[in-house]
Amino acid sequence: MDDIKLNSQSSSYTDDNIITLEGLEHVRRRPGMYIGKLGDGTYPDDGVYVLLKEVLDNSIDEFRMGNGNTIQVNVKDGTVRIRDFGRGIPLGKMVDAVSVMNTGGKYDSKAFKKSVGLNGVGTKAVNALSSQFMVESYREGEMKHAEFSKGKITSESPLQKTSESNGTLVEFTPDNTIFTNYKYREDYIESMLRNYAYLNTGLAIIFNGKRFYSKNGLLDLLNENITSECLYPIIHLKGEDIEIAFTHTDQYGEEYYSFVNGQHTSQGGTHQSAFREAIARTIKEYYNKNMEVTDIRNGLVAAVAISVEEPVFESQTKIKLGSKDVGPEGPSVSKFIGDFVKKEVDNYLHKNLESSDILLKKIQDSEKERKAIAGVTKLARERAKKVSLHNKKLRDCRVHYNDAKGEQRENSCIFITEGDSASGSITKSRDVNTQAVFSLRGKPLNSFGLTKKIVYENEEFNLLQAALNIEEGIENLRYNKVIVATDADVDGMHIRLLLITFFLQFFPDLVKKGHVYILQTPLFRVRNKKETIYCYSDEEKQNAIKKLGPNPEMTRFKGLGEISPDEFRHFIGKDIRLDPVTLKREDSVATLLEFYMGNNTPERQEFIIENLVIEEDYTD
C-alpha cells in the first residue's frame, strides 16, 4: 500500500513533459556534449579553444581539398576572427550551414573526402555558444553576410557584389555567461596552429601577424619538440595518406604525436596503437634478434599522421581516433600502417647502416639496464602489490582517468602532499569521487643522473609509480591531473623541484602531455566581521585591505597544514588554482636538470642570489 501511495504522489509524466528544443537551444543547454569541458581558457583543452578549432577545421579542410594556401587568425579582447581563401560556403545555404543542425557539406564525400569536421556540427556549436557570431562568404564576385546572437539570427544581407577573393570570414565572441571570465592564451593558440602547419605543408597560418609555416612536416615537428638529444638523425618517411617521423633519445619511456586528417589526436587511438606495434615488430624483424618490445621502444620519440575517409572519433572534440578502417572499402588502420612501416622502415635501415648500428646499441643498452634491475623490479612490484590494498600513503578516489569516460574522467586527479597535516586537510576536504591524495614522508630523493633502478629501490618512488600506474608508460595513467601540493616556503619549493625532477628524468611524457600541475594555495587571509578574502599574492592582499577598510584581521598561512579542512574545500573545489608544469620548445631536459639539480655550480648560485625574494613575516 505504501508503494501505491508513493506512486500516486509522484510527478506526472504527460505530453507536456515532451519538449522540442528549437534551433541550437540544445547546444546551449548541453554544451559539454558538443565541445567537451567549458573552462575559462586556463587549460589548452578548455572550450574556448575548441570553439576556435572548430571554425579553423573548416578552413583547414578547404586547404586539404586544394583551395587556398593562407588562413588569417586574429584574436583580440576575447573575439576570434578567421578568414580563409577556400571556395567559400555556397551562398544560398550559408545561413543554414552555420545555424541548422545536420546541415553541411561533409555528408557528401565528393566535396570533402578526408575532412576533420564531423557532419557540420562544429560551426553550429560555435554559433550557439557565442554572444555574437558573424559569417561572410565570398564566391565568384558575390558575397553574403549574416549575424547571430546565441545561435539566433539577428541580421542577414541579400547577395551583394564584392571584390574580395573567394573564401569565408567568421568572427565570434564566446558567451561570457557560459565561459565565465574566459581569456585566450596566445601560447596555447600558437601551439595549436604550429601543429596545423606541420600537418599541412605549404599552408601559411597568420596569427595576430605571426606566421606559421612548415616545409618538412613531421620532421619539423620533432625537431621543434624534442627536448633530449637525438641518438641518430630523425627518420622521416612519407607515403600516400601517411607520414611518419621518429628517432631515439636517451630519455626513458616513449613519446608520441599522432594526427588524423590534420587533427592532433592528443589521446592517441587506433592509429597510434598500430604504429607502436608496427615499429617494434619491424625493428625486431630487421635485426632478427630476440628483443623485448619495451627495449625497442624505450627512448622512442615519434610522430604519425594518417588521412582516412569518414574518421570515427571517440568524442566531438576529436582527440582520440576510434576508426578501425582507413575507409569504407579500405584496409584496416592496423594493416595500412603496418604495411607502410614494414616496407619503408626496413628499407631505410638497410640503406642507412650507421643509424641502424646506433639504434641497435640503444636497444642493447636498454636491455642491459632492464636485466640489471630485473630482480629489483620484481621485488618492488610484489611490495607495491602487497601494500596497494593497505597503502597508507594513498587515499584513492572512485573515478580514474584510464577507465572512466566524459567529464568525470577529465576531473580525476591526485594531490601529492608533504607530511600528515597537509594530507589530512586535503583528505578531509576532497571530492572522494575524483580526488585522490598521496602523502610523502619527507623530501624525496634527488633522482637527477640516477638510473631507473632507483625508481624500484626507493619505496616512495615505487609506490608513487604504482599509484599513477605509469610503469609501462602513461597510456594507462590513473589520474588526468597529477598535482604537486606543497607549502609555498623554501622546503616546499625544494620538494616541488625534486618531484618534477623525478617526472622529467623517468616519465617526461607526463609533463609534455600536460598532466603535471602545481597547486596554488592562499598566502594570506584578510577578513572583517562581514567578509573574508583569501589572497594568493602580496598585491591581492593589498587590494583586500583597501576593500575591507581599516584594521582588518590578517593571517599569513605558513603551510598547508595551517588551513582548516573547511577552508581548504574552497581551494581544491570550483575555485582551484593550478599552474601547469610545461616545457618550452627550446628547453633541454638534460640542461634544465643539470642546472637546477646537479652540482651546486657558480651559475646556479648566481641565479639564486639574483632571484631571491625575501617576504615579510605576517602574523595575526
C-alpha positions as CSV (number, residue, x, y, z in Angstrom):
1,M,0.0,0.0,0.0
2,D,2.9,2.4,0.8
3,D,4.3,1.9,-2.7
4,I,1.0,2.7,-4.3
5,K,0.6,5.8,-2.1
6,L,4.2,7.0,-3.1
7,N,3.5,6.5,-6.8
8,S,0.2,8.4,-6.6
9,Q,2.1,11.4,-5.2
10,S,5.0,11.3,-7.7
11,S,5.4,13.8,-10.6
12,S,3.1,13.1,-13.5
13,Y,4.6,12.3,-16.9
14,T,2.4,13.7,-19.7
15,D,2.6,15.2,-23.2
16,D,3.6,18.5,-21.6
17,N,6.9,16.8,-20.4
18,I,8.0,16.2,-24.0
19,I,9.9,19.2,-25.1
20,T,11.2,20.0,-28.6
21,L,14.1,22.4,-28.4
22,E,14.2,24.9,-31.3
23,G,17.3,25.7,-33.4
24,L,20.5,25.4,-31.4
25,E,19.0,25.6,-27.9
26,H,20.1,22.0,-27.2
27,V,23.7,23.0,-27.7
28,R,23.3,25.8,-25.1
29,R,21.6,23.5,-22.6
30,R,24.1,20.7,-23.0
31,P,27.4,22.3,-24.3
32,G,29.5,19.5,-22.9
33,M,28.0,17.1,-25.4
34,Y,29.5,19.2,-28.3
35,I,32.7,20.7,-27.1
36,G,33.7,18.7,-24.0
37,K,34.6,20.8,-21.0
38,L,33.8,24.5,-20.7
39,G,36.6,26.3,-18.6
40,D,37.9,29.8,-18.9
41,G,40.9,29.4,-21.1
42,T,43.3,28.4,-18.3
43,Y,43.9,25.0,-19.8
44,P,44.6,24.2,-23.5
45,D,41.6,21.8,-23.7
46,D,39.1,24.4,-22.4
47,G,36.1,25.0,-24.5
48,V,37.1,28.4,-25.9
49,Y,40.0,26.8,-27.7
50,V,37.6,24.1,-29.0
51,L,35.4,26.8,-30.5
52,L,38.4,28.4,-32.3
53,K,39.5,24.9,-33.5
54,E,36.0,24.0,-34.9
55,V,35.9,27.1,-37.1
56,L,39.6,26.6,-38.1
57,D,39.0,23.0,-39.0
58,N,36.6,24.0,-41.8
59,S,39.3,26.3,-43.2
60,I,41.9,23.5,-42.9
61,D,39.6,21.2,-44.8
62,E,39.4,23.7,-47.6
63,F,43.2,23.8,-47.9
64,R,43.4,20.0,-47.8
65,M,40.9,19.9,-50.7
66,G,43.3,22.1,-52.7
67,N,41.7,25.5,-52.1
68,G,43.6,28.5,-50.6
69,N,47.0,28.3,-49.0
70,T,46.6,31.1,-46.4
71,I,44.5,31.3,-43.3
72,Q,44.3,34.5,-41.2
73,V,43.6,34.2,-37.5
74,N,43.1,37.2,-35.2
75,V,42.3,37.1,-31.5
76,K,41.7,40.4,-29.7
77,D,39.8,41.2,-26.5
78,G,38.2,37.7,-26.5
79,T,36.9,37.9,-30.0
80,V,38.2,35.5,-32.7
81,R,38.3,36.3,-36.4
82,I,39.2,33.7,-39.0
83,R,39.5,34.3,-42.8
84,D,40.3,31.6,-45.3
85,F,40.7,31.7,-49.0
86,G,38.9,28.5,-49.9
87,R,35.8,28.1,-52.0
88,G,33.5,30.0,-49.6
89,I,30.3,28.5,-48.2
90,P,27.7,28.2,-51.0
91,L,25.8,31.5,-50.7
92,G,22.2,30.1,-50.8
93,K,22.9,27.7,-47.9
94,M,25.3,29.9,-45.9
95,V,22.9,30.7,-43.1
96,D,21.7,27.1,-42.8
97,A,25.3,25.8,-42.8
98,V,26.1,27.7,-39.6
99,S,22.8,27.5,-37.8
100,V,20.8,24.4,-38.8
101,M,21.9,21.0,-37.2
102,N,22.6,18.2,-39.6
103,T,23.3,20.6,-42.5
104,G,26.7,20.6,-44.1
105,G,28.9,19.7,-47.0
106,K,30.7,16.9,-45.2
107,Y,27.9,14.4,-45.7
108,D,29.0,14.5,-49.4
109,S,32.3,12.7,-49.6
110,K,32.9,14.1,-53.0
111,A,33.3,17.6,-51.7
112,F,35.2,16.7,-48.5
113,K,36.9,13.3,-48.9
114,K,39.2,13.3,-45.9
115,S,38.0,16.0,-43.6
116,V,38.4,16.7,-39.9
117,G,34.9,18.2,-39.4
118,L,32.1,15.9,-38.3
119,N,28.7,16.3,-40.0
120,G,28.7,20.1,-39.8
121,V,28.1,20.2,-36.1
122,G,31.2,22.3,-35.1
123,T,30.4,25.7,-36.5
124,K,26.8,25.5,-35.3
125,A,28.0,24.8,-31.8
126,V,30.3,27.8,-32.0
127,N,27.3,29.9,-33.2
128,A,25.1,28.7,-30.3
129,L,27.8,29.3,-27.7
130,S,28.7,32.8,-28.8
131,S,27.2,36.1,-27.7
132,Q,28.0,37.4,-31.2
133,F,28.6,35.4,-34.3
134,M,29.2,36.8,-37.8
135,V,29.8,35.0,-41.1
136,E,30.6,36.2,-44.6
137,S,31.1,34.1,-47.7
138,Y,32.7,35.3,-50.9
139,R,32.2,33.3,-54.1
140,E,33.0,34.5,-57.7
141,G,32.5,38.2,-57.1
142,E,29.4,37.8,-54.8
143,M,29.0,37.8,-51.1
144,K,26.5,37.2,-48.3
145,H,26.6,38.5,-44.7
146,A,24.7,37.2,-41.6
147,E,24.9,37.9,-37.8
148,F,23.7,35.9,-34.9
149,S,23.5,36.1,-31.1
150,K,23.4,32.9,-29.1
151,G,22.5,30.9,-32.2
152,K,19.6,33.1,-33.3
153,I,19.9,35.2,-36.4
154,T,19.8,38.9,-35.9
155,S,20.5,40.2,-39.4
156,E,21.0,38.8,-42.9
157,S,22.0,40.7,-46.1
158,P,20.9,40.0,-49.6
159,L,23.5,38.9,-52.2
160,Q,25.9,41.7,-52.9
161,K,28.8,42.3,-55.4
162,T,32.3,42.1,-53.9
163,S,35.9,42.4,-54.9
164,E,37.0,40.1,-52.1
165,S,38.8,36.9,-53.0
166,N,36.9,33.6,-52.6
167,G,36.7,32.3,-49.1
168,T,34.9,32.6,-45.7
169,L,35.2,35.0,-42.9
170,V,33.9,34.0,-39.4
171,E,34.0,36.3,-36.3
172,F,32.7,35.2,-32.9
173,T,32.8,36.2,-29.3
174,P,32.3,33.3,-26.8
175,D,29.3,33.8,-24.5
176,N,30.7,35.0,-21.1
177,T,27.7,33.6,-19.3
178,I,28.8,30.1,-20.4
179,F,32.6,30.6,-20.4
180,T,32.8,32.7,-17.3
181,N,35.6,35.3,-17.3
182,Y,37.3,33.5,-20.1
183,K,40.6,34.7,-21.6
184,Y,42.5,33.3,-24.6
185,R,46.2,32.4,-24.0
186,E,48.3,33.1,-27.1
187,D,50.8,30.4,-26.3
188,Y,48.1,27.7,-26.4
189,I,46.8,29.0,-29.7
190,E,50.3,29.2,-31.2
191,S,50.9,25.5,-30.2
192,M,47.6,24.5,-31.9
193,L,48.5,26.5,-35.1
194,R,52.0,25.2,-35.1
195,N,50.6,21.6,-35.3
196,Y,48.2,22.6,-38.1
197,A,51.2,23.9,-40.1
198,Y,53.3,20.8,-39.6
199,L,50.4,18.6,-40.8
200,N,49.7,20.8,-43.8
201,T,52.9,21.6,-45.6
202,G,52.6,24.6,-47.8
203,L,49.8,26.2,-45.7
204,A,50.6,29.6,-44.1
205,I,48.7,30.5,-41.0
206,I,49.0,34.1,-39.9
207,F,48.1,34.6,-36.2
208,N,48.0,38.2,-35.0
209,G,50.7,39.0,-37.5
210,K,52.9,36.0,-36.7
211,R,53.4,33.4,-39.5
212,F,53.3,29.7,-39.0
213,Y,54.6,27.6,-42.0
214,S,56.3,24.2,-42.4
215,K,58.2,22.9,-45.3
216,N,59.1,19.5,-43.9
217,G,56.0,18.4,-41.9
218,L,56.6,16.0,-39.1
219,L,60.4,16.4,-39.4
220,D,59.9,20.0,-38.4
221,L,57.6,18.9,-35.6
222,L,60.1,16.6,-34.0
223,N,63.0,19.0,-34.4
224,E,60.9,21.7,-32.6
225,N,59.6,19.4,-29.8
226,I,62.4,17.0,-28.9
227,T,63.9,18.2,-25.6
228,S,66.6,15.5,-25.4
229,E,69.5,14.8,-27.8
230,C,68.7,12.6,-30.8
231,L,70.9,9.5,-31.0
232,Y,70.6,9.3,-34.8
233,P,69.1,11.6,-37.4
234,I,65.3,11.7,-37.4
235,I,63.9,9.1,-39.9
236,H,61.2,10.9,-41.9
237,L,59.1,8.8,-44.3
238,K,56.0,9.8,-46.4
239,G,53.5,7.8,-48.5
240,E,50.0,8.3,-49.8
241,D,47.8,9.2,-46.8
242,I,50.6,8.5,-44.3
243,E,53.6,10.3,-42.9
244,I,55.9,9.2,-40.0
245,A,59.0,10.6,-38.3
246,F,60.9,9.1,-35.4
247,T,64.2,8.8,-33.6
248,H,65.5,7.6,-30.3
249,T,66.8,9.8,-27.4
250,D,68.5,9.0,-24.1
251,Q,65.2,9.7,-22.2
252,Y,63.1,7.0,-20.6
253,G,59.8,5.9,-21.9
254,E,58.0,6.7,-25.2
255,E,56.7,9.9,-26.6
256,Y,54.1,10.2,-29.5
257,Y,52.5,12.9,-31.5
258,S,49.6,11.5,-33.6
259,F,47.3,13.1,-36.1
260,V,44.3,12.2,-38.3
261,N,43.4,14.3,-41.2
262,G,45.4,17.2,-39.7
263,Q,43.7,16.8,-36.3
264,H,46.0,16.4,-33.3
265,T,44.7,13.3,-31.5
266,S,46.3,14.0,-28.1
267,Q,44.9,10.8,-26.6
268,G,46.0,8.6,-29.5
269,G,43.7,5.9,-30.7
270,T,43.8,3.0,-33.2
271,H,46.4,4.7,-35.4
272,Q,48.9,5.3,-32.6
273,S,48.5,1.8,-31.2
274,A,49.0,0.4,-34.7
275,F,52.2,2.4,-35.2
276,R,53.6,1.4,-31.8
277,E,53.1,-2.3,-32.6
278,A,54.4,-2.0,-36.2
279,I,57.6,-0.1,-35.4
280,A,58.6,-2.6,-32.7
281,R,57.8,-5.6,-34.9
282,T,59.6,-4.2,-37.9
283,I,62.8,-3.3,-36.0
284,K,62.8,-6.7,-34.3
285,E,62.5,-8.5,-37.7
286,Y,65.2,-6.3,-39.2
287,Y,67.8,-7.3,-36.6
288,N,66.4,-10.8,-36.5
289,K,67.1,-11.0,-32.8
290,N,65.0,-11.9,-29.8
291,M,64.2,-8.5,-28.5
292,E,61.7,-7.2,-26.0
293,V,59.4,-4.5,-27.4
294,T,60.0,-2.4,-24.2
295,D,63.7,-2.3,-25.1
296,I,63.0,-1.4,-28.7
297,R,60.6,1.4,-27.8
298,N,62.5,2.8,-24.8
299,G,63.5,6.4,-25.7
300,L,61.4,6.4,-28.9
301,V,60.1,9.8,-29.9
302,A,57.7,9.6,-32.9
303,A,55.0,11.3,-34.9
304,V,52.5,9.7,-37.1
305,A,49.9,11.3,-39.3
306,I,47.3,9.5,-41.5
307,S,44.4,10.5,-43.7
308,V,41.3,8.4,-43.6
309,E,37.8,8.7,-45.1
310,E,35.0,9.2,-42.6
311,P,37.1,9.1,-39.5
312,V,35.3,8.0,-36.3
313,F,36.5,9.8,-33.2
314,E,35.5,8.9,-29.6
315,S,34.1,12.4,-29.0
316,Q,33.2,15.6,-30.7
317,T,36.4,17.1,-29.5
318,K,38.2,14.6,-31.8
319,I,41.2,13.9,-29.6
320,K,41.1,10.1,-29.9
321,L,40.6,8.0,-33.1
322,G,38.2,5.1,-32.9
323,S,38.2,4.1,-36.6
324,K,39.2,0.6,-37.3
325,D,39.4,1.1,-41.1
326,V,41.1,3.6,-43.4
327,G,37.9,4.0,-45.5
328,P,34.6,2.3,-46.2
329,E,36.4,-0.1,-48.6
330,G,39.9,0.3,-47.5
331,P,42.2,-1.9,-45.3
332,S,42.2,-1.8,-41.5
333,V,44.2,1.0,-39.9
334,S,46.5,-1.6,-38.4
335,K,47.2,-3.2,-41.7
336,F,47.6,0.1,-43.6
337,I,50.1,1.4,-41.1
338,G,51.8,-1.9,-40.6
339,D,52.4,-2.5,-44.3
340,F,53.9,1.0,-44.7
341,V,56.2,0.8,-41.7
342,K,57.4,-2.7,-42.6
343,K,58.4,-1.7,-46.1
344,E,59.7,1.8,-45.6
345,V,61.5,1.5,-42.2
346,D,63.1,-1.8,-43.2
347,N,64.3,-0.2,-46.5
348,Y,65.7,2.8,-44.6
349,L,67.6,0.8,-42.0
350,H,69.2,-1.3,-44.8
351,K,70.3,1.8,-46.6
352,N,71.5,3.7,-43.5
353,L,73.7,1.3,-41.6
354,E,75.2,4.0,-39.3
355,S,71.7,4.8,-37.9
356,S,70.8,1.1,-37.7
357,D,74.1,0.4,-35.7
358,I,73.3,3.3,-33.3
359,L,69.7,2.0,-32.9
360,L,70.9,-1.5,-32.1
361,K,73.3,-0.2,-29.4
362,K,70.5,1.8,-27.9
363,I,68.2,-1.3,-27.7
364,Q,71.1,-3.4,-26.3
365,D,71.8,-0.7,-23.6
366,S,68.1,-0.7,-22.6
367,E,68.1,-4.5,-22.4
368,K,71.2,-4.5,-20.2
369,E,69.7,-2.0,-17.8
370,R,66.4,-3.8,-17.7
371,K,68.1,-7.1,-16.9
372,A,70.3,-5.5,-14.3
373,I,67.3,-4.3,-12.4
374,A,65.1,-7.3,-13.1
375,G,65.4,-8.7,-9.6
376,V,64.8,-5.3,-8.0
377,T,61.7,-4.6,-10.2
378,K,60.2,-8.0,-9.3
379,L,60.6,-7.4,-5.6
380,A,59.4,-3.8,-5.9
381,R,56.3,-4.9,-7.9
382,E,55.5,-7.5,-5.3
383,R,55.9,-5.0,-2.5
384,A,53.8,-2.4,-4.3
385,K,51.1,-5.1,-4.9
386,K,51.1,-6.1,-1.2
387,V,50.7,-2.6,0.1
388,S,48.3,-1.4,-2.6
389,L,45.3,-2.7,-0.6
390,H,46.5,-1.0,2.5
391,N,48.7,1.8,1.2
392,K,48.7,4.4,3.9
393,K,50.3,6.9,1.5
394,L,47.4,6.7,-1.0
395,R,43.8,7.8,-0.3
396,D,42.3,6.7,-3.6
397,C,39.3,8.1,-5.4
398,R,36.5,6.3,-7.3
399,V,36.9,7.7,-10.8
400,H,40.1,7.0,-12.7
401,Y,41.4,8.5,-16.0
402,N,42.1,5.1,-17.6
403,D,38.7,3.5,-17.0
404,A,36.1,6.4,-16.9
405,K,34.5,8.5,-19.7
406,G,33.4,12.1,-20.2
407,E,33.9,14.9,-17.7
408,Q,34.4,12.7,-14.7
409,R,37.4,11.2,-16.4
410,E,38.9,14.6,-17.1
411,N,38.3,15.6,-13.5
412,S,40.2,12.7,-12.0
413,C,43.3,14.0,-10.1
414,I,45.8,13.1,-7.4
415,F,47.4,15.5,-4.9
416,I,50.9,14.7,-3.9
417,T,51.4,16.3,-0.5
418,E,54.2,16.5,2.1
419,G,53.6,15.4,5.7
420,D,50.5,14.2,7.5
421,S,49.0,17.6,8.4
422,A,48.7,18.8,4.8
423,S,47.5,15.5,3.5
424,G,45.0,15.4,6.4
425,S,43.4,18.7,5.4
426,I,43.2,17.7,1.7
427,T,41.8,14.3,2.6
428,K,39.0,15.7,4.7
429,S,38.2,18.4,2.1
430,R,38.4,16.4,-1.2
431,D,35.8,15.0,-3.5
432,V,36.2,11.3,-3.0
433,N,34.8,10.6,-6.4
434,T,37.6,12.3,-8.4
435,Q,40.3,13.4,-6.0
436,A,43.0,11.1,-4.6
437,V,45.8,12.0,-2.1
438,F,49.3,10.6,-2.0
439,S,51.3,11.6,1.1
440,L,55.1,11.9,1.0
441,R,57.0,11.1,4.2
442,G,59.5,13.9,3.7
443,K,61.8,15.2,1.0
444,P,62.1,12.7,-1.8
445,L,65.4,11.6,-3.2
446,N,67.1,13.8,-5.8
447,S,66.9,11.4,-8.8
448,F,69.0,13.5,-11.2
449,G,71.5,11.4,-13.0
450,L,70.3,8.1,-11.5
451,T,69.1,5.1,-13.5
452,K,65.6,3.7,-13.4
453,K,66.8,1.2,-10.8
454,I,66.3,3.9,-8.2
455,V,62.5,4.0,-9.0
456,Y,62.2,0.5,-7.8
457,E,64.7,0.6,-4.9
458,N,63.2,3.7,-3.4
459,E,60.0,2.7,-1.7
460,E,58.4,6.1,-2.0
461,F,59.1,6.4,-5.8
462,N,58.0,2.9,-6.4
463,L,54.7,3.4,-4.6
464,L,54.1,6.7,-6.4
465,Q,54.8,5.0,-9.8
466,A,52.4,2.2,-8.8
467,A,49.7,4.7,-7.7
468,L,49.9,6.5,-11.0
469,N,50.1,3.2,-13.0
470,I,52.8,4.5,-15.3
471,E,55.5,1.8,-15.1
472,E,54.7,0.7,-18.7
473,G,54.1,4.3,-20.0
474,I,51.3,6.8,-19.5
475,E,48.7,5.1,-21.7
476,N,47.1,3.7,-18.5
477,L,47.6,6.8,-16.3
478,R,45.1,6.7,-13.5
479,Y,44.7,10.4,-13.0
480,N,44.4,13.2,-15.6
481,K,46.0,15.8,-13.3
482,V,49.0,15.0,-11.1
483,I,49.0,17.9,-8.7
484,V,52.0,18.8,-6.5
485,A,50.6,20.3,-3.3
486,T,53.5,21.6,-1.1
487,D,54.0,24.6,1.2
488,A,55.0,27.8,-0.5
489,D,58.2,28.1,1.5
490,V,61.8,27.1,0.7
491,D,61.3,23.4,1.7
492,G,58.1,23.2,-0.2
493,M,59.7,24.7,-3.3
494,H,62.6,22.2,-3.0
495,I,60.1,19.3,-2.8
496,R,58.4,20.6,-5.9
497,L,61.7,20.6,-7.8
498,L,62.6,17.1,-6.6
499,L,59.2,15.7,-7.8
500,I,59.4,17.5,-11.1
501,T,63.0,16.1,-11.5
502,F,61.6,12.6,-10.9
503,F,59.0,13.1,-13.6
504,L,61.3,14.7,-16.1
505,Q,64.0,12.1,-15.5
506,F,61.9,9.0,-15.9
507,F,58.4,10.0,-17.2
508,P,59.0,13.1,-19.3
509,D,55.8,12.4,-21.3
510,L,53.8,13.0,-18.2
511,V,55.0,16.6,-18.2
512,K,54.9,17.1,-22.0
513,K,51.4,15.9,-22.3
514,G,50.2,18.4,-19.7
515,H,49.4,16.1,-16.8
516,V,51.5,17.8,-14.1
517,Y,50.4,20.8,-12.1
518,I,51.3,22.9,-9.1
519,L,48.5,23.7,-6.6
520,Q,48.3,27.3,-5.7
521,T,47.1,28.0,-2.2
522,P,46.5,31.3,-0.5
523,L,49.3,33.0,1.3
524,F,47.0,35.3,3.3
525,R,43.6,35.5,4.8
526,V,42.2,39.0,5.2
527,R,38.8,39.4,6.9
528,N,36.5,41.6,8.9
529,K,33.2,40.7,10.6
530,K,31.3,40.7,7.2
531,E,33.7,39.3,4.7
532,T,36.7,37.0,4.3
533,I,39.1,37.3,1.3
534,Y,41.9,34.8,0.5
535,C,44.9,36.3,-1.2
536,Y,47.5,34.5,-3.4
537,S,50.0,37.3,-3.6
538,D,51.0,40.5,-1.9
539,E,49.2,42.5,-4.5
540,E,45.9,40.7,-3.8
541,K,46.5,41.2,-0.1
542,Q,46.9,45.0,-0.5
543,N,43.7,45.1,-2.6
544,A,41.8,43.2,0.1
545,I,43.0,45.6,2.8
546,K,41.7,48.5,0.7
547,K,38.4,46.8,0.1
548,L,37.7,45.8,3.7
549,G,38.6,49.1,5.3
550,P,40.7,49.9,8.3
551,N,42.3,47.3,10.6
552,P,41.1,44.0,9.1
553,E,42.3,40.8,10.7
554,M,45.1,39.3,8.7
555,T,46.6,35.9,8.8
556,R,49.7,34.6,6.9
557,F,49.5,30.8,6.1
558,K,52.9,29.3,6.6
559,G,51.9,25.9,5.5
560,L,49.0,23.8,4.1
561,G,48.5,22.2,7.5
562,E,47.5,25.6,8.9
563,I,44.5,25.8,6.6
564,S,41.4,24.1,8.1
565,P,39.6,21.5,6.1
566,D,36.5,23.7,5.8
567,E,38.7,26.4,4.2
568,F,40.7,24.0,2.1
569,R,37.5,22.8,0.5
570,H,37.3,26.1,-1.5
571,F,40.9,25.9,-2.7
572,I,40.6,22.4,-4.2
573,G,37.0,22.8,-5.4
574,K,35.5,25.0,-8.1
575,D,37.9,27.9,-7.1
576,I,41.0,25.7,-7.5
577,R,44.0,27.4,-9.0
578,L,46.5,25.2,-10.8
579,D,49.7,26.2,-12.6
580,P,50.6,23.7,-15.4
581,V,54.2,22.5,-15.5
582,T,55.2,22.9,-19.1
583,L,58.4,22.6,-21.2
584,K,59.1,25.3,-23.8
585,R,60.2,24.0,-27.2
586,E,63.7,25.3,-26.7
587,D,64.1,23.6,-23.2
588,S,66.5,20.7,-23.0
589,V,65.6,18.4,-20.2
590,A,69.2,17.4,-19.6
591,T,70.3,21.0,-19.4
592,L,67.4,22.0,-17.1
593,L,68.0,19.2,-14.7
594,E,71.8,19.7,-14.7
595,F,71.3,23.4,-13.9
596,Y,68.7,23.0,-11.1
597,M,69.5,19.6,-9.6
598,G,73.2,19.0,-10.5
599,N,76.2,20.0,-8.5
600,N,75.9,23.5,-6.9
601,T,77.6,25.4,-9.7
602,P,78.6,29.1,-9.5
603,E,76.0,29.8,-12.3
604,R,73.2,28.3,-10.2
605,Q,74.4,30.2,-7.0
606,E,74.3,33.4,-9.0
607,F,70.8,32.7,-10.4
608,I,69.5,32.0,-6.9
609,I,71.0,35.2,-5.5
610,E,69.6,37.3,-8.3
611,N,66.2,35.9,-8.0
612,L,65.9,35.7,-4.2
613,V,62.8,37.2,-2.8
614,I,62.5,37.9,0.9
615,E,58.9,38.3,2.1
616,E,57.9,39.9,5.4
617,D,56.6,37.6,8.0
618,Y,53.0,38.4,8.6
619,T,51.1,37.2,11.7
620,D,47.6,37.8,13.1
